[in-house]
Amino acid sequence: MTLELTDLVGWIGAAGLLTAYLFLSIGKLSADMYSYHLLNLVGGIGLGINTYVNHSYPATLVNLLWTCVANYSLVMIIRKSSGKF
């Protein structure tokens, strides 16, 4: 069995989401941290690509929305830190 590129991208995405959740749960990250949302963004993109290629469109939609939330949160954090809220 060979590991396809889309499988690797999916595993990286899964690791990103699980890492974000774990670190949030144990207090290493908080929901207002850039790194938390960056991990969620990477996770959503990775799993979104994997689910799209594998024709799992409901999961693709969930991951697309997950990515949108992460993008929005990152923009808000950047605006807040630069004083442009």
Short mmCIF file of the C-alpha atoms (twelve columns), coordinates in Angstrom:
data_MODEL
# 
_entry.id   MODEL 
# 
loop_
_atom_site.group_PDB 
_atom_site.id 
_atom_site.type_symbol 
_atom_site.label_atom_id 
_atom_site.label_alt_id 
_atom_site.label_comp_id 
_atom_site.label_asym_id 
_atom_site.label_seq_id 
_atom_site.Cartn_x 
_atom_site.Cartn_y 
_atom_site.Cartn_z 
_atom_site.pdbx_PDB_model_num 
ATOM 1  C CA . MET A 1  0.000   0.000  0.000  1 
ATOM 2  C CA . THR A 2  1.334   3.403  -0.954 1 
ATOM 3  C CA . LEU A 3  0.560   6.706  0.678  1 
ATOM 4  C CA . GLU A 4  -0.992  9.059  -1.862 1 
ATOM 5  C CA . LEU A 5  -0.274  12.777 -1.680 1 
ATOM 6  C CA . THR A 6  -3.903  13.542 -0.849 1 
ATOM 7  C CA . ASP A 7  -3.779  11.010 1.986  1 
ATOM 8  C CA . LEU A 8  -0.668  12.706 3.373  1 
ATOM 9  C CA . VAL A 9  -2.370  16.104 3.133  1 
ATOM 10 C CA . GLY A 10 -5.385  14.647 4.949  1 
ATOM 11 C CA . TRP A 11 -3.224  13.201 7.726  1 
ATOM 12 C CA . ILE A 12 -1.453  16.543 8.155  1 
ATOM 13 C CA . GLY A 13 -4.843  18.240 8.344  1 
ATOM 14 C CA . ALA A 14 -6.103  15.759 10.923 1 
ATOM 15 C CA . ALA A 15 -2.963  16.261 12.985 1 
ATOM 16 C CA . GLY A 16 -3.446  20.036 12.832 1 
ATOM 17 C CA . LEU A 17 -7.024  19.877 14.086 1 
ATOM 18 C CA . LEU A 18 -6.273  17.359 16.808 1 
ATOM 19 C CA . THR A 19 -3.229  19.321 17.967 1 
ATOM 20 C CA . ALA A 20 -5.258  22.535 18.151 1 
ATOM 21 C CA . TYR A 21 -7.992  20.829 20.171 1 
ATOM 22 C CA . LEU A 22 -5.553  19.063 22.481 1 
ATOM 23 C CA . PHE A 23 -3.524  22.195 23.178 1 
ATOM 24 C CA . LEU A 24 -6.696  24.210 23.782 1 
ATOM 25 C CA . SER A 25 -7.984  21.538 26.168 1 
ATOM 26 C CA . ILE A 26 -4.787  21.352 28.221 1 
ATOM 27 C CA . GLY A 27 -4.293  25.118 28.315 1 
ATOM 28 C CA . LYS A 28 -1.253  25.378 26.030 1 
ATOM 29 C CA . LEU A 29 -3.272  27.508 23.586 1 
ATOM 30 C CA . SER A 30 -6.266  29.794 23.965 1 
ATOM 31 C CA . ALA A 31 -8.960  30.662 21.450 1 
ATOM 32 C CA . ASP A 32 -7.585  34.185 21.031 1 
ATOM 33 C CA . MET A 33 -4.137  32.983 19.913 1 
ATOM 34 C CA . TYR A 34 -2.946  33.211 16.327 1 
ATOM 35 C CA . SER A 35 -1.329  29.757 16.468 1 
ATOM 36 C CA . TYR A 36 -4.599  28.096 17.518 1 
ATOM 37 C CA . HIS A 37 -6.432  29.403 14.468 1 
ATOM 38 C CA . LEU A 38 -3.490  28.710 12.185 1 
ATOM 39 C CA . LEU A 39 -3.578  25.045 13.235 1 
ATOM 40 C CA . ASN A 40 -7.316  25.001 12.541 1 
ATOM 41 C CA . LEU A 41 -6.747  26.592 9.142  1 
ATOM 42 C CA . VAL A 42 -4.115  24.027 8.182  1 
ATOM 43 C CA . GLY A 43 -6.368  21.255 9.448  1 
ATOM 44 C CA . GLY A 44 -9.416  22.459 7.578  1 
ATOM 45 C CA . ILE A 45 -7.506  22.891 4.322  1 
ATOM 46 C CA . GLY A 46 -5.799  19.509 4.581  1 
ATOM 47 C CA . LEU A 47 -8.937  17.590 5.411  1 
ATOM 48 C CA . GLY A 48 -10.929 19.628 2.899  1 
ATOM 49 C CA . ILE A 49 -8.595  18.658 0.068  1 
ATOM 50 C CA . ASN A 50 -8.625  15.020 1.125  1 
ATOM 51 C CA . THR A 51 -12.401 14.788 1.437  1 
ATOM 52 C CA . TYR A 52 -12.945 16.560 -1.888 1 
ATOM 53 C CA . VAL A 53 -10.606 14.216 -3.758 1 
ATOM 54 C CA . ASN A 54 -12.353 11.241 -2.145 1 
ATOM 55 C CA . HIS A 55 -15.800 12.610 -3.120 1 
ATOM 56 C CA . SER A 56 -16.966 13.057 0.460  1 
ATOM 57 C CA . TYR A 57 -18.747 16.315 -0.228 1 
ATOM 58 C CA . PRO A 58 -20.587 16.789 3.098  1 
ATOM 59 C CA . ALA A 59 -17.237 16.554 4.924  1 
ATOM 60 C CA . THR A 60 -15.711 18.869 2.311  1 
ATOM 61 C CA . LEU A 61 -18.355 21.486 3.091  1 
ATOM 62 C CA . VAL A 62 -17.729 21.187 6.830  1 
ATOM 63 C CA . ASN A 63 -13.991 21.645 6.304  1 
ATOM 64 C CA . LEU A 64 -14.546 24.581 3.944  1 
ATOM 65 C CA . LEU A 65 -16.643 26.286 6.608  1 
ATOM 66 C CA . TRP A 66 -14.052 25.370 9.265  1 
ATOM 67 C CA . THR A 67 -11.425 27.074 7.092  1 
ATOM 68 C CA . CYS A 68 -13.614 30.159 6.704  1 
ATOM 69 C CA . VAL A 69 -14.035 30.457 10.480 1 
ATOM 70 C CA . ALA A 70 -10.275 30.086 10.983 1 
ATOM 71 C CA . ASN A 71 -9.579  32.729 8.316  1 
ATOM 72 C CA . TYR A 72 -12.055 35.132 9.883  1 
ATOM 73 C CA . SER A 73 -10.557 34.595 13.334 1 
ATOM 74 C CA . LEU A 74 -7.024  35.155 12.041 1 
ATOM 75 C CA . VAL A 75 -8.061  38.407 10.359 1 
ATOM 76 C CA . MET A 76 -9.735  39.608 13.557 1 
ATOM 77 C CA . ILE A 77 -6.646  38.793 15.627 1 
ATOM 78 C CA . ILE A 78 -4.396  40.613 13.152 1 
ATOM 79 C CA . ARG A 79 -6.698  43.645 13.085 1 
ATOM 80 C CA . LYS A 80 -6.895  43.724 16.877 1 
ATOM 81 C CA . SER A 81 -3.122  43.495 17.284 1 
ATOM 82 C CA . SER A 82 -2.545  46.261 14.741 1 
ATOM 83 C CA . GLY A 83 -5.154  48.515 16.323 1 
ATOM 84 C CA . LYS A 84 -7.431  48.437 13.251 1 
ATOM 85 C CA . PHE A 85 -10.529 46.934 14.803 1 
# 
